[in-house]
Amino acid sequence: MADQKYIIRQQDKNTAVNFIDDQIASKSYWLTVDDTQRLSAEREYRDAKHDSITLNKWCQKWLNETQWVQLINVICIERNRIESQKHRSPLKVISITHTAWQILSELAKHDDMTISEVIINRLGSSRLDPYNGTELSNYSNNSNQS
């Protein structure tokens, strides 16, 4: 259908497959104009979606230029999301009592911060950015001093 100018990499295969699966499931008209072609495309897709090489061949055969653009956009968005997550420090999960959570939540609302920022700003020995661990400033919180 379309001249393939883009190659779906193995690491992007799951994103591509999820997008195509969603399109096929939600829009019966997405693939082709007639039912016979659509059924053939779907049958071939079930076999092609397991590795990036056959998926690329399938896409080249069945997707038009607009569908390629949609697919590439979805892959780029997912790559950007993954890349931005790499730059954040890993999150930790803790258990606290309901009362402690209420107190932290109220402080966070009052200070217009996240709960993590409240803990770091009010209890941390150094003022670190809760998302990347870098020093925020040398400012000291006067409300905690006597």
C-alpha positions in Angstrom: 0.0 0.0 0.0 2.4 2.7 1.2 6.1 3.1 0.5 7.7 2.1 3.8 10.1 4.8 5.0 10.0 3.8 8.6 11.2 0.5 10.2 9.5 -0.7 13.4 12.3 -1.7 15.7 12.0 -4.8 18.0 11.8 -2.5 21.1 8.8 -0.7 19.5 7.0 -3.8 18.4 4.7 -4.1 21.4 3.7 -0.4 21.0 2.9 -1.0 17.4 1.0 -4.2 18.0 -1.1 -2.6 20.8 -1.9 0.3 18.5 -2.9 -1.9 15.6 -4.9 -4.2 17.8 -6.8 -1.2 19.2 -7.5 0.1 15.7 -8.7 -3.2 14.4 -10.9 -3.9 17.4 -12.5 -0.4 17.5 -12.7 0.6 13.8 -13.7 -2.2 11.5 -13.1 0.2 8.5 -9.5 1.0 9.6 -7.7 -1.6 7.5 -9.2 -1.7 4.1 -12.3 -0.9 2.0 -13.8 -4.3 1.5 -14.6 -7.2 3.9 -12.6 -9.8 2.0 -9.4 -7.7 2.2 -10.0 -6.8 5.8 -10.3 -10.5 6.8 -7.2 -11.4 4.8 -5.3 -8.6 6.5 -6.4 -9.6 9.9 -5.5 -13.2 9.4 -2.1 -12.3 8.1 -1.7 -9.8 11.0 -2.3 -12.5 13.6 0.8 -14.3 12.3 2.9 -11.2 11.6 2.6 -9.4 15.0 5.0 -11.8 16.8 8.2 -10.3 15.5 9.2 -6.9 14.1 10.5 -8.2 10.7 7.2 -9.8 9.7 5.2 -6.9 11.3 7.1 -4.5 9.1 6.3 -6.5 6.0 2.7 -6.7 7.0 2.5 -2.9 7.6 4.2 -2.3 4.3 1.6 -4.4 2.6 -1.6 -3.3 4.4 -1.1 0.2 5.8 -1.6 3.4 3.8 0.4 6.6 4.4 -2.1 8.0 7.0 -2.0 4.8 9.0 1.8 4.8 8.9 1.8 8.4 10.3 -0.6 7.4 13.0 1.6 4.4 13.9 4.8 6.4 13.9 3.3 9.1 16.1 2.2 6.5 18.7 5.7 4.9 18.7 7.3 8.3 19.1 5.0 9.2 22.0 5.8 6.0 23.8 9.5 6.4 23.2 9.3 9.9 24.7 7.3 8.6 27.7 9.9 5.9 28.4 12.8 8.3 28.0 11.3 10.8 30.4 10.8 8.0 33.0 14.5 7.2 32.8 15.3 10.7 34.0 13.2 10.5 37.1 14.5 8.9 40.2 12.9 5.5 41.1 9.8 5.7 43.3 9.5 3.8 46.5 6.3 2.5 48.1 5.8 2.9 51.8 3.0 2.1 54.2 1.8 4.8 56.6 -1.2 5.0 58.9 -4.3 6.7 57.8 -3.7 9.5 60.3 -0.2 10.1 59.0 -1.5 10.2 55.5 -4.2 12.7 56.4 -1.6 15.0 58.1 0.8 14.8 55.1 -2.1 15.4 52.7 -3.2 18.5 54.5 0.4 19.8 54.7 0.8 19.1 50.9 -2.5 21.0 50.2 -1.5 23.9 52.4 2.0 24.1 50.8 0.8 23.3 47.3 3.2 20.4 47.1 3.2 16.7 46.6 3.4 14.5 49.7 7.0 13.6 48.7 7.9 17.2 48.5 6.4 17.9 52.0 8.5 15.1 53.5 11.7 16.2 51.9 11.1 19.9 52.5 10.0 19.6 56.1 11.9 16.5 57.3 14.9 16.1 55.0 18.3 17.2 56.2 19.0 18.6 52.8 16.5 20.1 50.4 16.4 17.7 47.4 14.1 17.7 44.4 11.8 14.7 45.0 12.0 13.5 41.4 15.7 13.7 40.6 17.4 14.0 44.0 19.2 17.3 43.1 19.6 20.1 45.6 16.8 22.6 45.4 18.3 25.6 47.3 20.2 26.6 50.4 17.0 28.2 51.9 16.1 26.9 55.4 12.5 26.5 56.5 12.0 29.2 59.2 8.8 27.6 60.5 10.8 24.7 61.9 13.2 26.9 63.8 12.5 28.2 67.4 
